[in-house]
C-alpha cells in the first residue's frame, strides 16, 4: 500500500493533529510556469524572482557559491538567470525556497537541519549527474531528479516539526544502536520519513515517478531492482553516504556491475560522477 494518498491512520493523525505538509511557494510555481513558456525571456523571469526579496537573496547566495564557478559575482537575479540559464535557475529557486521554508528549525536533540540540508544538496547534484549520463532513464528529467534528491529526506523535517521529542528519541535510538532510521521510524510510528517525503513531492506536483523514488529510496529491495528511477535515487543516496564517510571505495562499490547495467552507466561514467562529486563537495552549499 502506498502512503502517498495519506491513507495510513497513524500518518493521517500526524498530519491532522500535529503538523502540516508545506505547499511549494507561489513564486516557485509562477517561475516554473514561466520557464515552460517559450515566449518568456530570462530577464523577465529574473525580475519575477526579484519580487520575492528573501528568495532573491538566497538565489544570489547560491548562484555565487563556489559550485557554479562564476567569473565575478552575480548582483541581480536578472543577471543570474542570464549567466546560469533557466534550467539551473529553476534548480536554484527550488533549493532556496525549500531552505527558506525550514531554515528556522534548529538542531534539536541530535537532529541538525544544516547537516540534512548539506546531505540533500549532495544527493541532488549526484542524482542529476547520474541522470545526465544514464542511457536508460530519460524521464524524469535531470532537473526533476535534482529536485528529487533535494527533497528525498524532507520527511525527516516534517516529522521533527510535528513529533518533536518523540521523533528526537527515535533519532537517538537509531544512532545509539546503529540501526537504520527508517526502520526505527516504522517501529515507533508505523510510517517513515520516506512516506511523508512522498506526500510532500505529490503536494508539490512533482512527477509520480519522483514521488515513488522518494518513497522507496530505502527499499524494499524489489522496488529498487524493478524500477531504474527508484534505483537511481536510492544508489545516489548510498553513494553520498559513502563519500561522507571519506570512502571513495565504498562509494564506488555502490555502482557494481548489476547497478551499472540497470542504469545504463559505464565505469567511465562512474569516474566522471566521482570527479563531479569531489568538485562540488565544498562548494555546493
Beta strands, then each sheet from edge to edge (+ up, - down):
end
